[in-house]
Amino acid sequence: MRSINPATGEVVADYEAHTPEQVRAIIELADATQRTWRRTTFAQRATILHAAAMRLEARKDELAELMALEMGKPLSQGLGEVQKCAWVCRYYADEAEGQLADVPIATERKSFVHYEPLGVILAVMPWNFPLWQVFRFAAPALMAGNAGVLKHASNVSGAAMAIEDVFREAGLPDGLFAALLIPSSEVAAVIENPLVRAVTLTGSEKAGAAVAAKAGAELKKSVLELGGSDPYVVLEDADLDLAVDACAASRLINSGQSCIAAKRFIVVDAVHDAFVDKLVASLGSKRVGDPFDPATDVGPQAREDLRDELHEQVTQSIAAGAEVALGGVVPEGPGAFYPVTVLTGVRPGMPAYDDELFGPVAAVIRVADEAEAIDVANDSRYGLGAAVFTADRERGERIAAEYLEAGATFVNALVASDPRLPFGGIKQSGYGRELSALGIREFMNAKTVVVA
């Protein structure tokens, strides 16, 4: 299991993979520990989650540097990610008991729904937010009384071990949360283990389909958060400065490597040219470089093969008629760097229109009016997030609530996750929800209790 610095190509560290026997032992310990953990009080669990938040904050500089080394995240963004992990720990420490309280049901007898944990949950997590993706699963799962075993992306094994350390330092019982250092090819065997009760995955469509098929064959619950090609609709009455600020910021989240980053900018004809001019000026001012440099806005892509795949999508779109308003040329020298790029004239049949571009590339699509904008926004196999910009808040709310096909829709703001709000997608962006009360209930048995 090797971590490589994407800014330099140098090896950060090698980690010895767990053997099948070690994996089984880790799962057995998680199961045994969970049987005691589930009988602890919410107050006891909350004490540990609050301690985990404090440990995260105490180690924030170290953890941000680790993410910069392993996957190229700019330091300032890494510090923000650590703080968000502390937030989700504190949120569930404070809210879980109320979210999982018994729910009385009016019948002829005493009846209520009682939530109880399922047991050991497998989390298959990606490299792009190596701490946040894990903590947004682990905080609710642990507060609910479950155990967690983590199969992290191989290039961020250091982050996986660091998360283990944070929970250990916080006082979590030994084995209740553990990293499995295994390749993706061994995930199926983990799902087959009868002690693993459910699985959650954040990742690609291909990985999601494979995990869902295996979980289904084993009759185990699964939650999937997959890719996205989020549309941002800019109407003729939008505040263009506000829209461009939000669009530029969203497109460059995590150097463009975010499922909920804005990817398709759908702009009505009346303001298209002005929007493009402002977007190019904004994105063109961003600095691509060393993630350890505080002045860097955009770090390298996480791996060179991912950078090359992104560039191939750009070149195919250009060959099909898209025009380059900014960037589009791979820089010389070491590292998996890619320039901030703006493509205009994007149409169906181009990768920039049809597929997810996982990097700092903005695809601008010109439309005639609101109706066409909505049609184009929904003309995607994805449905994770979406946003609309308009001076008429009621108009924007109507479009966001009733017409845009996505798991989360925002008006005059960029799409972002929040522990208090449900997070997840529809269509090929997956199913199920994380975060909020809905998220903590995903891996619970909603047990009906009737007392005569």
N, C-alpha and C positions, 0 to 999 in steps of 0.2 A: 504494500500500500504506500504509494509515493506521493508526496506533496512537492510541487514545482512552483517556484516563484514566476508568475507569468510576466513580470516586468523585465526579468533578466534571463529566464530559462534555466536558472540554477536550481539544483535540488535543495529543498528546504529540509526534508527529513524522510526517512523510510520507516514504516511501521510493519511489524510482523503480523500477518493475518492470523486470525483465530482458526483453529482446526475445527472440524465438525464436532468433535468431542467437547472442545471448549465452548462452542456455541450452545450445545445442549446443556452443559453445566451452568452457563450464564442464565439460560431461560429457566432452568429448574430452580436456581436460587431466587430469581425474580418472582417466580410463582410462590415459592415458600414464604418469601418476605411479604408478598402482597396479602397473603392470608392473615397475617397479623396486622399489617398496615390498614386494611379495610376496617378493622375494629377500633382504630384510633379515632379521636374526636376531631371535628373540624378545627377546633382551637389548636390542637397539637400539630396538625398538618400546617395550619396557617403560620405558626411560629417558625417552622422550617422554611416555608416559602418566603416569608419576610427576611429570614436570614440569607436565603439565596439571593434576594434582591440586593442586600447589603454587600454580599461577596462580589456580585457582578460590578457594583459601583466601585468597590475597592480595587478591583482588578481591571478597570475599564481601559487603561492605557495599554496594558499587556495584551488584552483580548483584541483591541483594535489593531495593534501591531501584528498579531497572529493572522487576522483576516487579511491585512494588507499583504503579508508574505505569501499566504496560501492561495488567495484568489484575487488579489489586486484591488481590494476595496480601498478608496481614499480614506485616510485616517479620520477625517472629520465625520464621514459617513459611518465609519466603524464605531466611533464613539456614540453616535446617535443610535446605532443598532443596539449597543450594549444597554443604553438607557431605556430603550423600548422593551428590552427583555426584562429589566427590573420592574418596569411598569406592569407588564402582564403578570408577573409573579405577585405583585402587591394587589392587583385587581382581583385575581381569583382567591388570594388569601382572605380578602375582605368580603367577597361576594358569593363564594361557592356555597356556603351553608344555606343562604336564602334561595339560591338558584336550584338547589337540590332538595328543598323542603318538601315534605309530603303534600300532595295536592288532593284535597277532599272532593269527592264526587257525590252529587245528590242522588241517592237511590233509596229504596225502602229500608236498607240496612246501612250500617256504617261501612263506607267504601272510600278508598283513597288509592292514589298512585304513590308508590314508594320507589325511589331511585336507589339502585345498588350497583356497584362497579362490576365490570365484566371480568377483569383479571389482568393478564399480561397483554399489552398492546404493542404491536410492532409499528415503528415509525420509519419510513423510508424517505430520507430528506435530501435536498439538493445542495449545491455549493454556493448559490448566489447570495443567500442570507444565512450563513452557516450557524449563526446563533439564534436569530429571531425565528426562523422556521421551526427550530427544535423547541424553543421555549413556548411558542404559542400552542404547541401540542402538549408539552410536558406539564406546564403549569396547571391547566384544567384537569388533565388526566391524573396527576398525582393528588391534587386537592380532592378529586372525586373518589379516591381510594384505589385507583388502578396502579399497576406497575408499567414501566416503559422500557423497551429495548430498542436501540437506535441503530439502524443501518444508514450511516451518513455517506455522502459522496466520497469516493476514495481520495480525491485531491484535497479534502479538508479533514483528514483524520485527526490532525492536531486539534482542530476545533471540537471534534467529537470527544476527545479525551479531556479537553479543558472543561466541557460542560459536565462530564462526570465528576471532575474535581470540584467544581462549584457546588454541586449538590452534596458531595461528600463533606466539604467544608461547612456546609450549612446544617449538617446533622441528619441528612436523609439516611435511613437504614441501609446498610450495605446490601447491594444487589438490586434494590428497588428500581433504580434507573441505571442502565448499563449500555455501553457502546458495543456493537458487534463489528469487528474489523473483518469484513467479508466482501468479496466481489458481488456484483449484481446477480451473477449466475447462481448464487447460493440463497437468494431471497426466497425462492419457491420452497426450498426445504424448511426454512424458518416458518413460513405460513402453514406448512403441513404439520408442524409440531402441535400436538393436541393441547399443549399448555398455552399456546398463543391464541387469544380469543378474537382478535380483530386486528385490522391493519389500516394505517393512514399513510398516504403518499402525497408528496408534493414533487412534481417533476413533469416530464414530457408526456405527450399523448401515448407514445409507444410504451413507455414504462407503466403508465397508468392502466392501459389496456391489459398488459401482461399481469399486473398485480390484481386487477379486478377479476380477470378470468380465473386466476388461481384461487383468490379468496372465495369467489362464487362456487368453484368446484369443491372447496372445503366447507361451504356453507358458513362463512365468516363475514361479519360486517366489515365494510370498507368505506373510507372517506377519501376522495380524490380532489386535489387542487392541481390543475394542469396548466397548460399554456393559455395565453391570451393575446389578442390583437386589438387592444382597447381603442375604440373610436372616440375622438373628441370632436364634437360638432360645434362649429362656430357659425352662428347665425348673423344676419345682416345688421342687427341692432346690438351686437356684442360690444363690450368695452374691449377693444383690441389689445390695449396694453395689458390689461388684466389677463385676457385670454392667452396672450403670448407668454407672459410670465409663467402661468400655470402649465402651459403646454411644454415649454422649454424645460422647466424643472422636472416635470413628470417624465419626459422622454429620456432625461439623463440620470434618473434614479439608478444608483448602483452601476454607473457607467453604461446605462441602457439595458442592463441585464436584470430586468424585473418583469414578472408575469403581469403586474398591473401598471406597468409604465404605459404612457400614451404611445401609440404606435401609428395609428391612422388619423390624420387630421383632415376632417371633412368640412370644407369651407364653402359657403355660398358665394356665388359669382360676384355679388356686389362688393364684397370685401376681400376677395381672394388675393388679389395682387398686393394690397396693403398688408394683409396678414403675412404673406410670404416674405415680403421685404423685412418686416419686423422680426419674424422668426429667424431668418437667416442672420440678421444683425445680432440677435440675442445668442443663438447657438454658436455663431462664429466667434464670439468673444470668450467662449469657454476654453480652458486650458487642458490639453491632454498631456499626461506625463506621469512621473513617479508618484505612486500612491502615498509615499511617505512625505512628499512635499506639501506643506499646508496650502500652497497656491493652486494645487491641482484640483480641477473639477471632475475630470474623467480619467480614470485609471486604465490599465490594460484590460483586455478581455480575459476571461479566466483561463483559457487555454488557446494555444495557437490554432488547433483544429477548429475551434468554435469561431475564432476570428476569420479563418479562411472560408468557413461555411457561410458566414455573414456576407463576406465580400462576394462570394459566388451568387448569393441572392441579389445583391446590388447590381452586379454586372449583367445578370439575366434580365433584371427589370429594365436596365438601360438599353439592352439589346432589343427589348420589346417596345421601346418608345419612351420610357421615362427620361426626364431631363435632370441633370445634376445642378442644383443651385448652390451646393456647398459640399466640400469634401469628396469622398468617393475614391480616394487613392490610398493604397496601403503604404504607410511610411517605411523607409528603409531603416535597417538597424535591428538590434535584438528586441525581444519582447513581443507580446501579442497585442500590440496597440492598433486601434482603428480610429480614423478621424471622425469627428462629428459630421454627419452627412444629412443633407436635405434633398429629397427627390420630389419633383413636381411632375404633373401630367400622369400620375399613377392611375392605372385602369385595371379592370378585371383581366386575369390571365397572367399578370405579373406577380412574382413572389412578394413584392412590396404591398400588393393588394390582397393576395390570397392567403399568405402564410404569416407566421410570426417572425419578425426580425428582432432577434435577441441581441441587441447592441445599439449604439448611439446613432440610429438612422431614422429620420422622420419621413414618412410618406404622406404627401399632400394630395388630396383628391378634390377636384373642383366639382361643385354641384349647382343646380339652378336655384333651388329653394329648399324650404324646410322639409317638404314631403320627400324629395329626392335624398336629402341628407339622412333622414331616418331610414329610408330603404337601403342606402349604402352602408350605414352604420350596422344594420342588422344582416347585411349580406356577408356573413362570415360564419365559419363553423365554430368559432369561439364565442363565449359569452361570460367573460369574467367581470370586467368593469367597463364603464362608459361615462362620458361627461358631456354636458351641453352648456354653451355660453350664450347668454342673451340678457338684455337689459330688463326684460319682462320676466320677473321671478315666477309668476303664476304660469306663464307659458313654459318656462324651463321645468318647473315642477311637474306639469302635465306630461311633457315629453319624457322626462326621466322616469316617472312613475308608471306611465301607461304604454309607452311606445318603444323605448330602448330595451333590447333583449340582453340582459346581463344580470349578474348576481348582485352588483352594486352600481348605483348610478348617482352621479354628483352634478350639482348645478353651480356653475361659476366657481369651480374649485377642482383641483386634481384629485383623482381617486387615491385613497389611502386606507390602510387597515387600522383598526382601532379596537382594543380589547373589549370595548363596550358594545361593539356592533358586529352582527354576523358577517362572516367572510367566506366566500366560495362562489362557484360559477355554475353555469348551465351549459348545455350543448357539449362540445368537445373540451370545454374548460373544466369538466368534472362534475361531481355531485357531493352532497353533504355540506355541512357548515362547520367552520372553526370559529373560535372566539364567541363572546357573549354567552348568554344562557343556553342558546341553541348549541353552541360548540361543546360545552361541558356535558351536555346530555347525549351527545352522539355515541359515547362509549359507556352508556349506562343501561341497565335493564330496567325499563319502566314497568315495574311489577304492580299488578292489580291486587289489592288486598280487600277482602270483604269479611266483615265480622258479623255473625248472626247473633 
